Amino acid sequence: MHPFDPGYAHTPYADLVADYPGTETYPVKDFRIEWGPIFHRGRLDGSARVLVLGQDPAAHEAIARRILVGTAGRRFQGFLNKLGIDTSYVLINTYLYSVYGQHAGNAHAKDPDIARYRHRWLDTLVTHNQIEAIIALGGLADTAFHTWRSNPASSPYDGAYEHILHPTYPDSAAASGTDPHVAMSRLMANWNGALTALSTVVTPDAQRPLVPYGNTFTAADLGVIPEADLPPGLPAWMRSDEPWATRQGATPKEKRATITVQIPSGQRPF
Ligand code: URA
């Protein structure tokens, strides 16, 4: 049997996905709207106890049509697994579309039109689940959470909140000059602190001893993206640890228009 994500056929999610914002809300110069909105990953059946706010989809997400399935997703899936949360989660992003350009993410952090649609998702998810904790990945998600919290409609939510460093913080910090080891240690310390706090408030799917991170991610720290989180029929290599989607092109426009998908060499049945 191959479990799969049944998608958005039923209310309230059918109404939400039918009514997604486009270029009138997400400017083409700041978002890769041409790859379409990517809404979520995880449970929409009322069983989520952890609600996660990520940042924006990247190349892998544009193909798999679910969020946080690439490097960031696998790192964070491991975080959830350490908490004993194997299935009872739902993930949405701050932005429906991939951010284009360095400043676009910050420029739209408090954009009221973008927030309005995001708030509809947050309100719906906390109303239709028993959410015990909301986790924001990175600064933009933290701003998105507090923007929602300042809104009276969010007041029924009385669970915990943790803002943690984004799963790819070590990569972006290293790219802007921080010592890679320092950046990775910061992430590990930050995530270990959050695990300790969250383990007291989140009811696990599976009881397991809390194993903290060491100096860096080990293979065991990376979670496997469950087959049940993706649309039916997606091949297993789309959930593998090897990258399989990259933006490519000789010019910025070509690169924006092109995602190359390649089956990782170790995953080919031929
Ligand atoms: N992919 C996502 O969908 N969200 C993130 O925050 C990072 C990668």
Boltz pocket constraint, residues with backbone or C-beta under 6 A from the ligand:
constraints:
  - pocket:
      binder: B
      contacts: [[A, 54], [A, 55], [A, 56], [A, 57], [A, 58], [A, 61], [A, 66], [A, 67], [A, 68], [A, 69], [A, 70], [A, 72], [A, 73], [A, 93], [A, 137]]
      max_distance: 6.0
